Amino acid sequence: MMPPMSVLETEHVCVIGVDPGRVKTGIAVVDYSNVVLWKGVIPSETVSFQLEQLYSDFSPRAIVIGNGTGTKECRASLLNINLNCEIETVPESHTSEEARRRVIANEIPTGFRRLIPRSLRFPLQAYDDEVAVILAERKLKEIRHSDL
């Protein structure tokens, strides 16, 4: 068990969450305080390049990859780059539903969408990056719990 981290150490702890897919992949960088430092939806064939760039920019403590569609291909693409951190495959259970709820809750509907009840709305754009945020937040919760 690792000793508890000081306040200064926690300022620099972050996790990269990855929600891989066949065509597009959501990626997010989340810090110890659950602040999203970066997120985006990118073409799946560019995942290794993007993760290498984010790794050099943020020096994450871990990279968590959802265990759904595209996981094997995503992990295989990471073998070619030097990432000196924990790389973990994690369950994606109910992350898409939670991400959808978050996106819709934060959306300000305009036009006819104002008339549609929130429970029947659908996001206007891909929200794979929000799934990646949730995966990273789950890992950070685990890290905070282990640091107690």
BATORSE-992717 format. One record per residue (C-alpha): residue number from 0; x, y, z. Coordinates in pm, whole numbers, padded with zeros to 5 digits. Example, Ala and Ser with C-alpha at 12.3 -4.5 7.8 and 13.67 -1.06 7.14 Angstrom:
2
REC resi     c1     c2     c3
REC    0  01230 -00450  00780
REC    1  01367 -00106  00714
END
This chain:
148
REC resi     c1     c2     c3
REC    0  00000  00000  00000
REC    1  00130  00342 -00094
REC    2  00152  00620  00167
REC    3 -00111  00895  00143
REC    4 -00030  01164 -00111
REC    5  00031  01520  00000
REC    6 -00174  01808 -00137
REC    7  00113  01906 -00368
REC    8  00135  01555 -00509
REC    9 -00238  01532 -00580
REC   10 -00227  01853 -00786
REC   11 -00037  01667 -01058
REC   12 -00221  01334 -01056
REC   13 -00438  01266 -01357
REC   14 -00583  00970 -01542
REC   15 -00657  00923 -01910
REC   16 -00985  00748 -01986
REC   17 -01038  00578 -02324
REC   18 -01369  00456 -02466
REC   19 -01258  00264 -02777
REC   20 -01483  00189 -03070
REC   21 -01455  00058 -03426
REC   22 -01483  00398 -03594
REC   23 -01446  00660 -03321
REC   24 -01288  00668 -02977
REC   25 -01356  00894 -02682
REC   26 -01059  01012 -02479
REC   27 -01050  01228 -02165
REC   28 -00784  01351 -01924
REC   29 -00920  01404 -01572
REC   30 -00724  01530 -01272
REC   31 -00735  01421 -00907
REC   32 -01017  01668 -00834
REC   33 -01231  01533 -01123
REC   34 -01161  01840 -01335
REC   35 -01161  01755 -01705
REC   36 -00833  01883 -01850
REC   37 -00897  01759 -02206
REC   38 -01156  01552 -02387
REC   39 -01248  01467 -02742
REC   40 -01386  01212 -02987
REC   41 -01128  01107 -03244
REC   42 -01102  00853 -03529
REC   43 -01002  00516 -03384
REC   44 -00703  00481 -03617
REC   45 -00539  00786 -03451
REC   46 -00566  00663 -03090
REC   47 -00200  00571 -03042
REC   48 -00081  00907 -03178
REC   49 -00326  01101 -02959
REC   50 -00245  00900 -02645
REC   51  00127  00947 -02701
REC   52  00071  01323 -02726
REC   53 -00152  01337 -02419
REC   54  00093  01121 -02224
REC   55  00376  01366 -02296
REC   56  00154  01666 -02213
REC   57 -00001  01538 -01887
REC   58  00213  01247 -01752
REC   59 -00087  01049 -01625
REC   60 -00071  00806 -01336
REC   61 -00282  00557 -01534
REC   62 -00461  00498 -01862
REC   63 -00794  00317 -01833
REC   64 -00950  00154 -02138
REC   65 -01313  00047 -02147
REC   66 -01362 -00324 -02210
REC   67 -01625 -00286 -02484
REC   68 -01597 -00278 -02862
REC   69 -01247 -00208 -02995
REC   70 -01058 -00282 -02674
REC   71 -00822 -00541 -02825
REC   72 -00733 -00318 -03118
REC   73 -00678 -00020 -02888
REC   74 -00448 -00212 -02652
REC   75 -00257 -00355 -02950
REC   76 -00195 -00005 -03088
REC   77 -00046  00099 -02753
REC   78  00224 -00169 -02770
REC   79  00416  00042 -03021
REC   80  00453  00345 -02795
REC   81  00644  00396 -02472
REC   82  00394  00471 -02196
REC   83  00548  00449 -01852
REC   84  00225  00423 -01654
REC   85 -00035  00168 -01555
REC   86 -00259  00063 -01846
REC   87 -00574 -00107 -01725
REC   88 -00882 -00247 -01896
REC   89 -01192 -00166 -01693
REC   90 -01561 -00260 -01715
REC   91 -01779 -00017 -01910
REC   92 -02099 -00121 -01737
REC   93 -02367  00149 -01767
REC   94 -02120  00421 -01871
REC   95 -02303  00499 -02195
REC   96 -02632  00548 -02012
REC   97 -02469  00770 -01749
REC   98 -02286  00972 -02016
REC   99 -02609  01019 -02213
REC  100 -02785  01147 -01898
REC  101 -02500  01390 -01825
REC  102 -02493  01526 -02179
REC  103 -02869  01575 -02192
REC  104 -02876  01733 -01843
REC  105 -02611  01988 -01948
REC  106 -02772  02063 -02283
REC  107 -02975  02379 -02327
REC  108 -03242  02284 -02580
REC  109 -03340  02529 -02850
REC  110 -03623  02539 -03098
REC  111 -03858  02242 -03104
REC  112 -03623  02042 -02874
REC  113 -03753  02253 -02584
REC  114 -04088  02078 -02628
REC  115 -03942  01727 -02602
REC  116 -03930  01589 -02246
REC  117 -03573  01539 -02120
REC  118 -03628  01163 -02089
REC  119 -03703  01140 -02463
REC  120 -03417  01362 -02586
REC  121 -03105  01225 -02749
REC  122 -02762  01393 -02771
REC  123 -02698  01581 -03094
REC  124 -02337  01467 -03118
REC  125 -02117  01174 -03014
REC  126 -02060  01150 -02639
REC  127 -01786  00888 -02629
REC  128 -01561  01147 -02464
REC  129 -01806  01174 -02175
REC  130 -01790  00795 -02135
REC  131 -01409  00831 -02116
REC  132 -01454  01095 -01843
REC  133 -01667  00852 -01642
REC  134 -01407  00574 -01680
REC  135 -01132  00812 -01561
REC  136 -01345  00932 -01268
REC  137 -01402  00572 -01157
REC  138 -01027  00506 -01161
REC  139 -00957  00829 -00970
REC  140 -01213  00728 -00707
REC  141 -01023  00401 -00669
REC  142 -00691  00591 -00641
REC  143 -00830  00832 -00379
REC  144 -00970  00538 -00181
REC  145 -00634  00357 -00187
REC  146 -00451  00674 -00076
REC  147 -00646  00696  00250
END
